[in-house]
């Protein structure tokens, strides 16, 4: 995504001053101007809690504790509302924001909710459905929302994969469907990533496995995306590591290290990476665990603290807590380790960094306090039996923490030991526990936390709380004369990835940065620029000297890259073209052995082959892996509900004594129609693991027979009407619908596509194949 650049010729830079004035200067003056381009650090409002780990992303509140005991009968309980979940609320501008499950049955959904911080009254909520995921009901609301103090905006990552941007009053500003548009993968465990705000970027990460397009040799990975927080445009993406060991949910942390603004990023491959925050460029690698990393770390300048509970890369003990010096480059596994304590199994709970100490809570709920500089252990304390949330610590050493089994602790670090100040245990009327999965938030003398069923606000009425601002990050150092010659500028294209309609155009910007990730200088071509500087590969379209790309007007699938090359250096962006409706794709003009360009969910799972005289899409059945076996393939970005998907489908049985057929079907507006092989049924549904809505109808279909299937979705009287029919290809289409489903809480958008689940595959033998042909997407009459 980012290429280094030297030997500039035929370019100009555009510099934007503090008052928005634009001036052009020759590139030869770049060396004099780069050092003057400073990134702006938006100041955090005081005594707020805009991210789930607080203003400094450390779990530290710089306030003195107001609440050291409370009771549900009223002592220091300001309010309690029946808004429950498993995440951590944030507090910003006198409001409390959270993401929670809501509803039940066919209207089980998630929501982002905004409460008044003084009263707990609901100000607004935004409800949305869950779809295209194996995550189960009790893992809803896994992530926390992220607030931006500069704009007042709130960002949320839903279980269905949508990334939302809201203003403070709940207006939807922009959204992405990370699953349908970018290939996000999610397992049943619910391990999803919370967004983080840095300067003008909102950063989210996720794993993808065999779901992206054009991934080359990396068919799986843990990818980080930075979006413009105001527009949603993709600024950069990075994939620093190897194949994910499992799904993870660690949130990256921002810090300034040796003059560089960086992200410390624990990864799904078990390593920790240091990335430049403005570009995603990888600076260093620390090899840590043989499994993916879940716990979120904490940073103090160049020092990054992180833990895990799995097998270490070295040694025989399980779990470790480490302090990494993040000022190095390359592989810093040996050179970057400041101190380390093996045997600390803190794999889920985030660390806290406060008052010169690092607090780590093991999975079994034993909390440890270590000296942050030396790693010397100060004390340990038994909280209970299981830990998922994280501790929050005040400036005077009071610790708020909830244990999974419904126990909320208020403790104090008194130096050589931890003492209990207050304990509350939550139970239901039937005697079962009320789980606490999230972490407390502390703002303006109040403590906010969430149980499975309720949100609590603790505080003392009338108490005045002193303002307690966080210190600024370290100053970012400029590139100076005498620095090593490797410190050369580099640049990137924005947007870094984009989907266009046929005939649509977009202007790319080439932004120039110095080697410390500073600068953000806009690079533009002058009249003498070479036409060869811009290159288009794979995607159908043309680009002008000013960086304006015009997609081909042909209503065809297309995908590839746009590259700008100066001297021997280059920067690249990914571009795909998705046809507008109506879509009628026979695959006959596409190259055999490839995949339809730009589709999400096909990579490594399919290939185009010749069958029955035409080119068709073959769903492979060569791996028993569940991620390989299931295919949810999306042909384009989400559309407004009110269209029909149609395709020809054929299942070929697995050879052998026990013939096996695979399931196959269509996707429309986040609903799926599946021809079930073993059950001989047509199934309609959405969010299958529950299922939220589902209807089965008997349909006896045969192997090695081409069928035509049609799936139509309409919104009528506020409800979703989902209808399907299937018939032998070449015969007359049935007049009526064979399967119908009514959804009282319908999906209002979604990508069209194809579904398959391969069966009968083993390590030694291929399973049952599925073939698709004559794919169509049309607007309903």
TINULUM-698003 format. One record per residue (C-alpha): z, x, y negated; residue in three letters. Coordinates in steps of 0.1 Angstrom, whole numbers, plus 2048, in hexadecimal, padded with zeros to 3 digits. Each point is the difference from the previous one (the first is absolute). Example, Ala and Ser with C-alpha at 12.3 -4.5 7.8 and 13.67 -1.06 7.14 Angstrom:
<rs>
84E87B82DALA
7F980E7DESER
</rs>
This chain:
<rs>
800800800UNK
80781D7E8UNK
7EA81E7FBUNK
8078207EDUNK
7E88087E4UNK
7F68217F0UNK
7E180D7EDUNK
7FB7E07ECUNK
7DD7FB7F1UNK
7F07E27F0UNK
8207ED7FCUNK
8177F37E5UNK
8237F4801UNK
80E7E17EEUNK
8238037F3UNK
8157E27F7UNK
81A8067E6UNK
8227F07FCUNK
7F27E47EAUNK
7E37F9817UNK
7E68137ECUNK
7E480F815UNK
7F08227F9UNK
7E7815813UNK
802825802UNK
7EB81A813UNK
80D80A822UNK
8028247F5UNK
81F7F67EDUNK
8107F181FUNK
81881D806UNK
80E7FB7DDUNK
8057DB803UNK
80C7FC824UNK
82280D7F7UNK
8047E67E4UNK
7FA7E3818UNK
8227F380AUNK
8087E4817UNK
8167E57F1UNK
8217F8810UNK
8097DB7FAUNK
8257FE7F9UNK
8157EB817UNK
8157E57F0UNK
825807804UNK
8177EF818UNK
7E47EF814UNK
7F6804824UNK
7DA7FF7FFUNK
7FA80E823UNK
8127FB821UNK
8118237FDUNK
8077FC7DBUNK
7F38107E0UNK
7FF82380EUNK
7F67F6824UNK
82081080CUNK
8187E3807UNK
81580B7E2UNK
80D7EA7E5UNK
80C8147E2UNK
8187E47F7UNK
825800807UNK
8087E681BUNK
80C7DE7F3UNK
8057EF821UNK
81781081AUNK
80A7E0812UNK
7F57DC801UNK
8037DF814UNK
7E97E4809UNK
81A7E97F1UNK
7F780C7DDUNK
8108227F8UNK
7E58157F0UNK
7E57E980EUNK
7EA7F67E4UNK
7E77EC814UNK
7F27FB823UNK
7DF7EF808UNK
7F07F6821UNK
7E481A7FCUNK
80281781EUNK
7EB81C810UNK
80182380CUNK
7F58147E1UNK
81080E7E1UNK
7FE7ED7DFUNK
7F68117DFUNK
80E7F87DEUNK
7EB8027E0UNK
8007EF7DEUNK
81D7E9809UNK
7EF7F4820UNK
804806825UNK
7E0803815UNK
7FD800826UNK
7E97F981DUNK
80D7E881AUNK
7F67E881CUNK
7FE7DC7F7UNK
7F87DF812UNK
7FF7F8825UNK
7E87F581BUNK
7DC7FE7F5UNK
80B8087DCUNK
813820808UNK
7F58177E4UNK
80C81D7EAUNK
8067FF7DBUNK
8078167E3UNK
81D7EF7EDUNK
80E8067DEUNK
8247F77F8UNK
8148007E0UNK
81781E802UNK
81C7ED7EEUNK
8007E0814UNK
7EB805820UNK
7EA7E27F6UNK
7DB80280BUNK
7E98087E4UNK
7E0801815UNK
7F3807822UNK
7DE808810UNK
7FC7F5824UNK
7E580E817UNK
7F77FE825UNK
80281B81BUNK
7E1809814UNK
7EE81A815UNK
81F81280BUNK
815803820UNK
8208007EBUNK
8197E680CUNK
8147E67EDUNK
8218137FDUNK
7EF81E7F0UNK
7F37ED7E2UNK
80780D7DDUNK
80382480DUNK
7F68107DFUNK
8118007DFUNK
7EE7F97DFUNK
7FA81A7E6UNK
8047FB7DBUNK
7EF8127E3UNK
8188037E2UNK
7E38087E8UNK
7EC7E0806UNK
81A7EA810UNK
7E87FB81EUNK
80C7FC824UNK
7ED80C81EUNK
8047F2824UNK
7F2809822UNK
7FF7E2817UNK
8027FF826UNK
7DC7F4801UNK
7F581F7EEUNK
7FB7F37DDUNK
80A8167E3UNK
8087EA7E2UNK
8058087DBUNK
8137E67ECUNK
80B8007DCUNK
8257F97F8UNK
7F97DA800UNK
7EE7FF821UNK
7DC8007F5UNK
7EA81181AUNK
7EF81D7F0UNK
7ED80F81DUNK
802803826UNK
7F281381DUNK
7FF7F5824UNK
808822810UNK
7F87F4823UNK
7DF7EF7F9UNK
7F48197E6UNK
80F821808UNK
8097FF825UNK
8257FE7FFUNK
8107FF823UNK
8217F0809UNK
8137FD820UNK
8197E580AUNK
81D8157F3UNK
7FA7F87DCUNK
8018247F3UNK
7EE7FB7DFUNK
8018157E0UNK
8107F87DFUNK
7EB8087E1UNK
80B81B7E8UNK
7F78017DBUNK
7F88217EFUNK
7F18027DDUNK
7E17E9800UNK
7FE7FF826UNK
80E7EA81BUNK
800813821UNK
8007F0822UNK
7FB80F823UNK
7F87F3822UNK
7F380B822UNK
7DE7F780CUNK
7F4804824UNK
7DB7FB808UNK
7FD7E87E3UNK
7F18127E3UNK
7DB8067FAUNK
7EF8227FCUNK
81F81380AUNK
7ED81C812UNK
815814818UNK
8217F07F5UNK
8007DF812UNK
8257F97F8UNK
81780B7E4UNK
81B7FA7E7UNK
7EF7FA7DFUNK
80E7FF7DDUNK
7EF7EB7E5UNK
8068027DBUNK
7F67E17ECUNK
7FE7FD7DAUNK
81E7EB7FAUNK
7EF7EA7E5UNK
7DE7FA810UNK
804807826UNK
7E4819800UNK
80481B81BUNK
8088217EEUNK
80281681EUNK
8077FF825UNK
80D81C817UNK
804805825UNK
813821803UNK
80C7FE824UNK
7F57FB823UNK
8007E3818UNK
81E7E97FCUNK
81A80281BUNK
80B7DC7F8UNK
8027E87E3UNK
81980B7E4UNK
80E7F47DFUNK
80C81E7EDUNK
7FA7FD7DAUNK
7F381F7EEUNK
81580F7E4UNK
7F480D7DEUNK
80E8217F2UNK
7F581C7E9UNK
800821813UNK
7F98227F0UNK
7ED7EE7E5UNK
7EC7EA818UNK
8047DA802UNK
8027F9825UNK
8057E681BUNK
81780A81DUNK
7F17EB81DUNK
8107FD823UNK
7E37F7816UNK
7F87ED820UNK
7F6820812UNK
82380E7FDUNK
7F98187E3UNK
80B8007DCUNK
7E58067E6UNK
80080B7DCUNK
7E47EF7ECUNK
7F68037DCUNK
80A7DE7F2UNK
7E17FA7EAUNK
7E680A819UNK
80E7FE823UNK
7F6825806UNK
81580F81CUNK
81581E7F6UNK
81680781EUNK
80B7F4823UNK
822801810UNK
7FF7F9825UNK
8207EC809UNK
7FF7E781CUNK
7EC7F881FUNK
8007DB7F6UNK
7F77EE7E0UNK
8198017E3UNK
8117E07F4UNK
81C80A7EAUNK
7F98047DBUNK
80B8217F1UNK
80F8097DEUNK
7F781B7E8UNK
8118167E6UNK
7E58147EEUNK
7F081781AUNK
81A7F781BUNK
7F67E4818UNK
8197F2819UNK
7F47EC81EUNK
80C7F7823UNK
7F47F1822UNK
80F7F7821UNK
7E580A819UNK
7F7820812UNK
7FE81E7E9UNK
7E28177FFUNK
81781D809UNK
8207FF813UNK
80E7E881AUNK
8167E97EBUNK
7F57DE7F4UNK
7FF7F97DBUNK
8048167E2UNK
8088017DBUNK
7EE81A7EBUNK
7FE80D7DCUNK
7DC80B7F8UNK
7F68177E3UNK
7E17EE7F5UNK
7F381C7E9UNK
7EB81181BUNK
7DD7FD80DUNK
7EF7FD822UNK
8167FD81FUNK
8248037F3UNK
8117F7821UNK
812821801UNK
7FE80C7DCUNK
80A7E07EFUNK
8207F7813UNK
81F8047EAUNK
8197F2819UNK
7FF7EA81FUNK
8197ED815UNK
7F37F6823UNK
80E7E4813UNK
8027E77E3UNK
7EE7E180DUNK
7F97EF7DFUNK
7DE7F2808UNK
8007DE7EDUNK
8188017E3UNK
7F58127E1UNK
81581C7F3UNK
8137FE7E0UNK
80481D7E7UNK
81D7FD7E8UNK
81A8167EFUNK
7F4820811UNK
8017F0823UNK
7E77F3819UNK
80B7E1814UNK
7F07FA822UNK
8077E2816UNK
7F7804824UNK
7F07E4815UNK
8217FA810UNK
8107FA7DDUNK
8138207FCUNK
7FE80C7DCUNK
8018257F7UNK
8048117DFUNK
7F18237FBUNK
8008187E3UNK
7DD7FD7F1UNK
7FC8257F9UNK
80F81081FUNK
7FF7E581BUNK
825804807UNK
80E7E080FUNK
81C7F07EBUNK
8097E1815UNK
7F47E5817UNK
8097DB802UNK
7FA7E581AUNK
7EF7E17F1UNK
7FA7ED820UNK
7E67FF81BUNK
7DD7FF7F1UNK
7F080A7DFUNK
7DF7F77F0UNK
8087FC7DBUNK
80A81D7E9UNK
81F8097ECUNK
8027FD7DAUNK
8188177EDUNK
80E7FE7DDUNK
80881C7E8UNK
8257FE809UNK
7FA802825UNK
8027DB80AUNK
7E87F981DUNK
7F17DD808UNK
7F07FD822UNK
7F87E4819UNK
801804826UNK
7E77ED815UNK
81B7EC812UNK
8097EE7E0UNK
81A8187F2UNK
7FF8087DBUNK
81581E7F5UNK
80D80D7DFUNK
80C824804UNK
80A81D7EBUNK
7F7825804UNK
8218117F7UNK
7F4824807UNK
80B80A823UNK
7FF7DD80FUNK
7F37DC7FBUNK
8187E37FBUNK
7FA7DB804UNK
8057EA7E1UNK
7F37DF80EUNK
7EF7F281FUNK
7EF7DF806UNK
7F27F3820UNK
7E67E4800UNK
7FD7E781DUNK
7EF7DF805UNK
8127E080AUNK
7F6806824UNK
8118227FFUNK
7E0815800UNK
7FC81C7E7UNK
7ED7FE7E0UNK
7EC8207FEUNK
7FD8177E2UNK
7E0814802UNK
7FB80A7DBUNK
8138157E7UNK
8157F77E1UNK
7F28027DDUNK
8188097E3UNK
7F77F67DCUNK
8157F97E1UNK
821800814UNK
7F37E881AUNK
7F9805825UNK
7E47ED80FUNK
7FA7FE826UNK
7EF7EA819UNK
80A7F3822UNK
7E97EE819UNK
8087DF7EEUNK
80E8067DDUNK
7FE8177E1UNK
82180A7F0UNK
80880C7DDUNK
8228117FCUNK
80F8097DEUNK
81C7FA7E8UNK
7FA7E77E5UNK
80380D7DCUNK
80082580AUNK
7EC8167E9UNK
7EC81B812UNK
7F78207EFUNK
7DB8097FFUNK
7F981B819UNK
7DD80E7FDUNK
7F181781AUNK
7F68237F5UNK
7DB8077FCUNK
7EC81281BUNK
7FA8257FCUNK
7E48097E7UNK
7DE805810UNK
7F58247FBUNK
7DE8087F1UNK
7E781880FUNK
8068207EDUNK
7EE8217FCUNK
80981781CUNK
8037E481AUNK
7F0808822UNK
7DA7FC800UNK
8027E581AUNK
80C7E97E5UNK
7DE7F17F7UNK
7F97DD7F4UNK
7F47E4818UNK
7F57DD7FBUNK
7FD7DE811UNK
7EC7E07FEUNK
80F7DF7F6UNK
7FF7E780FUNK
805814820UNK
7F57E3815UNK
7EE7E07F7UNK
7EF7E2810UNK
7E27F17EDUNK
7E97E3804UNK
7DA805802UNK
7F28087DDUNK
8238067F2UNK
8078207ECUNK
81E8157F8UNK
80581F7EBUNK
81281D810UNK
8178167EBUNK
80482580AUNK
82380A7F5UNK
8098257FDUNK
82280E808UNK
80F823800UNK
80E80E820UNK
8227F17F9UNK
7F27DD7FFUNK
8007FD7DAUNK
7E57F97E8UNK
7EF7DF807UNK
7E280B7ECUNK
7E17E9802UNK
7E181380AUNK
7DE7F37F5UNK
7DD80B803UNK
7EC80A7E1UNK
7DA7FD7FBUNK
7F9821812UNK
8137F7820UNK
7EE806820UNK
7F67E0813UNK
80B812820UNK
8248007F4UNK
8057DD80DUNK
7F87F8824UNK
8007E0814UNK
804801825UNK
7FE7E3819UNK
8067E47E7UNK
7E17EE7F3UNK
7FE8057DAUNK
7F98177E4UNK
8158137E7UNK
7F980A7DDUNK
8098207EDUNK
81D7EE7F0UNK
80F7F8821UNK
7F67DB801UNK
7F87F6824UNK
7EA7E2806UNK
8017F0822UNK
7E07F6811UNK
7F77DB7FAUNK
7F87FC825UNK
81A7E9811UNK
80881A81BUNK
81F81380CUNK
8018237F4UNK
81B81B7FDUNK
8038247F6UNK
80A8187E4UNK
7F98097DCUNK
8058257F8UNK
7FF8147E0UNK
7F9825806UNK
80481B7E6UNK
7F982480AUNK
80D801824UNK
81C7E67FBUNK
8007DB804UNK
8137DF7FEUNK
7F87E2815UNK
8077DB800UNK
7FA7E781CUNK
7E97E27FAUNK
7F77E2816UNK
7EA7E37F8UNK
8097DE80FUNK
7E57E5800UNK
8067DF7EEUNK
7FD7DF811UNK
7EC7F6813UNK
80281D818UNK
7E980081EUNK
802821813UNK
7ED805821UNK
809826801UNK
7DC80780AUNK
7F98177E3UNK
820815805UNK
7FF821814UNK
80A7FF824UNK
820813808UNK
80F7F97DDUNK
8167E47F2UNK
7F67E77E5UNK
8078137E0UNK
81F7F87ECUNK
8107E8818UNK
826804804UNK
80D802824UNK
7E180C813UNK
8048267FEUNK
802810823UNK
8047DD810UNK
7DC7F67FFUNK
7DC80C7FFUNK
7DE7EF7FCUNK
7EC7FF820UNK
7E07F180EUNK
8067E1815UNK
7EA7E380BUNK
7E480C7E9UNK
8138047E0UNK
81A8167EFUNK
8247F2804UNK
82380B7F8UNK
81380C81FUNK
8267FF801UNK
80981D816UNK
81A7FE81BUNK
806825807UNK
8248057F7UNK
81F7EC80CUNK
8118067DEUNK
80A7DF7F0UNK
7F380C7DEUNK
7DE807811UNK
8007E0814UNK
8047E87E4UNK
7E57FD7E5UNK
8047ED7E0UNK
7E08097EDUNK
7FA7F57DCUNK
7DD8017F2UNK
80B7FF7DCUNK
81B7F97E7UNK
8147DF7FFUNK
7ED7E17F5UNK
80C7DF7F4UNK
8067E881DUNK
7E37E8805UNK
7E7812816UNK
7F4801824UNK
7FC81E818UNK
7E87FF81DUNK
7F581981AUNK
7F3804823UNK
81980E819UNK
7FF80D824UNK
81B80E816UNK
7F681781DUNK
81A80281CUNK
81081F80CUNK
7F080D81FUNK
814801820UNK
8127EA819UNK
8137EE7E5UNK
7E87F77E4UNK
8117FD7DEUNK
7F37F07E0UNK
80A8097DDUNK
8087E77E4UNK
7E87FD7E3UNK
7FD7EC7E0UNK
7FB7FC7DBUNK
8168057E0UNK
7FE7E97E2UNK
8197FE7E2UNK
81B812815UNK
7FC7E781CUNK
7F480B822UNK
7EB7ED81AUNK
804811822UNK
7EE7F8821UNK
81C807818UNK
7F280F820UNK
81C7FB81AUNK
80B7DE7F2UNK
7DD7F37FAUNK
8097F27DEUNK
7F68007DCUNK
81E80A7EBUNK
8037FB7DAUNK
81D8107EEUNK
80E8157E4UNK
81B81B803UNK
7FF7FF826UNK
822811809UNK
8137E17F4UNK
7E87EE801UNK
8027EF7DDUNK
7E57E7809UNK
7EC7FE820UNK
7EB7E8814UNK
7F1806823UNK
7E47EC80FUNK
7F2804824UNK
7DE810801UNK
7F180E820UNK
7EA81D7F7UNK
7EE819817UNK
7FB825800UNK
7DE8107F7UNK
7F57E17EDUNK
7F88007DBUNK
8137E67EDUNK
7FD7F67DBUNK
8217FA7EFUNK
8077F17DEUNK
8218007EDUNK
8037EB7E0UNK
81D7FE7E8UNK
8047E77E4UNK
81C7F77E8UNK
8047DA7FEUNK
81D7EE7EEUNK
8138217FEUNK
7FE806825UNK
7EB818815UNK
7E77F0818UNK
7F581A81AUNK
7E57F5818UNK
7EC81281CUNK
7E57FA818UNK
7EF81581CUNK
7E07FA813UNK
7E7814815UNK
7E88137EAUNK
7DE7EF7FEUNK
80E7DD808UNK
8057E57E6UNK
81F8047EAUNK
81A7E5809UNK
8037E57E6UNK
826800800UNK
81B81B7FDUNK
81180A821UNK
82080E7F0UNK
8117F57E0UNK
82080C7EFUNK
8127F47E1UNK
8148197ECUNK
8197F17E7UNK
8038227EFUNK
7DD80C801UNK
7F18237FAUNK
7ED7FF7DFUNK
7ED820805UNK
7F681881BUNK
7E581780DUNK
7E67F481AUNK
7FC814820UNK
801803825UNK
81C80281AUNK
80280F823UNK
81B80B818UNK
7F581681CUNK
8107FB822UNK
800813821UNK
7FE8237F2UNK
81381B811UNK
8018267FCUNK
7E680381BUNK
7E97E27FBUNK
7F07EE7E4UNK
80A7DC7FAUNK
7EC7E07F7UNK
7E88047E3UNK
7F87E77E5UNK
7DF7FD7ECUNK
7F97F07DFUNK
7DE7F67F0UNK
7F27EB7E4UNK
81E8017E9UNK
8007E67E4UNK
8177F67E4UNK
7F67E27EAUNK
8107EA7E6UNK
80A7DE80CUNK
7EA7E37F5UNK
</rs>
